[in-house]
Amino acid sequence: MKLAADVLSCVEYYRSAKFKRLRDSTKAEYRRYIELLRQKHGHKPVKLMTTRFAEMGARRTPRSSACRRVEKLKILCRFAVRRGYRPDNPAAAVELLGGAGGTYEP
């Protein structure tokens, strides 16, 4: 089964060398946020994702986790671009402001 239509090809990302090189604790954090996205939006093709979608997802979460959610979305979108599933990264335009970890600013 080709995973191009799966939201951001999450399973394929988990199998990537880049993901496998992460520490176990980092993998667990990434999976926590990625699986939330996959449960809610796994039926939608990644090529239809917009910057507005990325911003709306951040607004609907507490500020403390909005930054982390957007960061993981950016990572997945970069992966989708590298794999040729999309020509651009719609999450790249979502700005995170603040210090380490930042806070999302709509």
Buried (B, 14 or more C-beta within 10 A) or exposed (E): EEBBBBBBBBEBBEEEEEBEEEEEEEBEBBBEBBEBBBEEBBEBBBEEBEBEBBBEBBEEBEEEBBBBBBBBBBBBBBBBBEBEBBEEBBBBEBEBEEEEEBEBEE
